Amino acid sequence: MKAYEIGPQKGLGSLRAVQRPLPVPGPGEALLRLRAACLNHRDLLVLQGRYGPLRPDQRIPLSDGVGEVIALGASCGDLRLGQRVICPHFVSWIDGDFNPDIFGADLGTSLDGWAAEAVLVPAAALVVVPDGLSDAQAAPLCAAGLTAWHALVDVGRVKAGDLVLTLGTGGVSILALQLAKLKGARVAITSSSDAKLERARELGADLTVNYRTHPDWAANLLRLSDGQGADVILETGGLATLPASIDAAAPNARIAIIGALGGRRAARLPNFTTLVLKNLTVKGITSGSRAMLAQLVQAAASHGLQPVIDREFGFDAVAAAYAHLRSAKHFGKVLIRAR
């Protein structure tokens, strides 16, 4: 089978196409034929050697994907050949609270991921994709969608009428916008591009802020929300934007830290006391469990969720897909179709 390896992790040039034998599933394992996969920001970091320790050169990347069951080992429960399935990239996190041990079984970093014509995964981690969801609807749910769901539902306890703030227009942020609207919430979103903000409004965003036009975007959001602020915040910028997110938060808001796309420009929180004065909850998010993913799949099928696909690439153009993601011109997800 054809697959891609991360190589020496010195940048996009490290990605290499290889031929490998087709894996054979053992007890409790399922072999899936790739149907579609999606890229995430962490996939770029892995290729750059900036996502934790360096990985073996032979590691196959990608954490988001949908596949068709083509072989099963013993003891795989009710799974059947031909079913379309997805799974969380932390394949050992089936249910319950987070445990750091899950990092030892992470598709695309500590285990081979979806950038191959076939992928081997634990059967217990799989969620069957309903017929009503296409491959393009299902593939983005595993990592980006699951992270947004964890932040909004499990941590944010989002409800109708809440104001959700999500930063930027990448895959997690746009899926958070769509999921929050499904829950009846209002949504505020930031970007440096007026064109992208216009697209966000077309998806239902209620408040939009261009952080280049309004460098003090937190103050602008407070003005737009009549001084109330955001009840749930998906913090993708990390230390660079967390102070502004705290300023933009409503009393008793829940802030889910899910990334550090803004770098590390802030060495400290100048408004640390505000955390106490507003009684804020700040929690780190590491994607989610299979149980959360099953809930998300059910919600996506019930509401006909259509994740935004910015651009599709063929399986022979995985390097081009990475380059497009790195350009930061995307709005939503970058999808790779199997041949």
Buried (B, 14 or more C-beta within 10 A) or exposed (E): BBBBBBBEBEBBEBBBEEEBEEBEBEEBBBBBBBBBBBBBBBBBBBBBBEBEEBBEEEBBBBBBBBBBBBBBBEEBEEBEEEBBBBBBBBBBBBEEEBEEEBBEBBBBBBBBBBBBBBBBBBBBBBBBBBEEBBBBBBBBBBBBBBBBBBBBBBBBEBEEEBBBBBBBBBBBBBBBBBBBBBBEBBBBBBBEBEEBBEBBBEBBBBBBBBBEEBEEBBBBBBEBBEEEBBBBBBBBBBBBBBBBBBBBBBEEBBBBBBBBBBEEEBEEBEBEEBBEEBEBBBBEBBBBBBBBBBBBBEBBBEEEBEBBBBBBBEBEBBBBBBBBBBEEEBBBBBBBBBE
